[in-house]
Amino acid sequence: MTEYVKPQVWSWEGEKDERSGNRPTAGIRFEQVLPRGEQPLQVYSLGTPNGIKVAIMLEELKELGVTEAGYDLFLINIGKGDQFGSDFVGINPNSKIPALVDQSGDEEVKVFELAHILLYLAEKYDKLLPKAVHTKIEMMNWLFWQTGAAPFVGGGFGHFFHYAPTAQEYPINRYTMETKRQLDLLNQLLAGRPYIAGDDYSIADIAIWSWYGRLVEGKLYPGSATFLDVNSYKHLKAWTEKIAARPAVQRGLAVEYKSIGK
Ligand SMILES: N[C@@H](CCC(=O)N[C@@H](CS)C(=O)NCC(=O)O)C(=O)O
C-alpha cells in the first residue's frame, strides 16, 4: 500500500451527489416535507443499532401499561440522503437518525441524540429510570458510556472490518482491540449484576443492547461475531439472550416503518 502524503491543508475531492454521500459540510441539501401521523410521538429512524432503540423503548413503555406513548415510525433512508432534507435537518441539525418529535403538548418538542431521546421518554413517562440516587447515577454512567464508546465499534471496527473498500491491518487491529476491550468491560460488569445499572432493566440496557447485544448475536457486520470470539464473553452473552427474549424488544425490532414518500 502506498503511503498517504498529507497535504498542508486537506481538501475534499469526494462525490458531489446532490442528496446523499459524506461531505465536510453540514446543513440542508434539499427541500423535503416529512409526513406527520396522528400519534403523539413521531419517530424518524431506521433499523440500525442506533435506530432500533426508540421503537424498543416505546414498545417497553406499552408493555409497562403506558397508553399515552403512541407513535408513528417513519423510515429515513440514510443511503438516499433523507437525513439532509429540510424537515429532518429542522428536527436534527446533525443529520443523524434517530430523531423524535413530541406533538402531544401545546408546543411541539424536537429531540435528537439517542441517549437524550431515551432519557426524555423515560422522564416523561416515569419508567425505566432508576429512582434511587446511586442507581440513577450508575445508569447515567453507562448510558453516557454507550454514547462515547459505540462510535469506536460502529465508525471504527465496523467501518474498517466491513465497509472499507480494502481490508487494512492497522485500523482493523486498532479497533478490534478497542472493541474487545469494551466487550470484556461489559462482560466483567455483567458478571456481578443482572442488568447494566444493577438489579433492574433500564434505558441503559436498551442503549447498550442495541449495539453490543446485536454484535454478540452476530447481527452486525458479517463474520464479526466469530472474528471477535463473542462466545467467550459468557456473561455478556447471557444478558444478550435475556434481553433478546423480551416481548417488547422483539416487537420493537419487527415494527414496520412507514414511508416518508419521495
Ligand atoms: N450520536 C448519535 C449517532 C447517530 C448516528 O450515527 N446515526 C447514523 C445511523 S446509525 C446516521 O444517521 N448516519 C447518517 C449519516 O452519517 O449521514 C446518536 O446516538 O443518536
The ligand as a Gaussian input file, in Angstrom:
#p B3LYP/6-31G(d) Opt

LIG

0 1
 N      -24.711000      10.160000      18.336000
 C      -25.852000       9.837000      17.518000
 C      -25.399000       8.932000      16.425000
 C      -26.481000       8.608000      15.445000
 C      -25.924000       8.005000      14.159000
 O      -24.711000       7.883000      13.993000
 N      -26.809000       7.628000      13.223000
 C      -26.372000       7.102000      11.952000
 C      -27.066000       5.775000      11.646000
 S      -26.759000       4.558000      12.851000
 C      -26.762000       8.069000      10.839000
 O      -27.803000       8.672000      10.880000
 N      -25.911000       8.203000       9.824000
 C      -26.198000       9.022000       8.683000
 C      -25.003000       9.791000       8.204000
 O      -23.938000       9.695000       8.836000
 O      -25.144000      10.523000       7.222000
 C      -26.929000       9.180000      18.383000
 O      -26.581000       8.442000      19.306000
 O      -28.129000       9.434000      18.138000

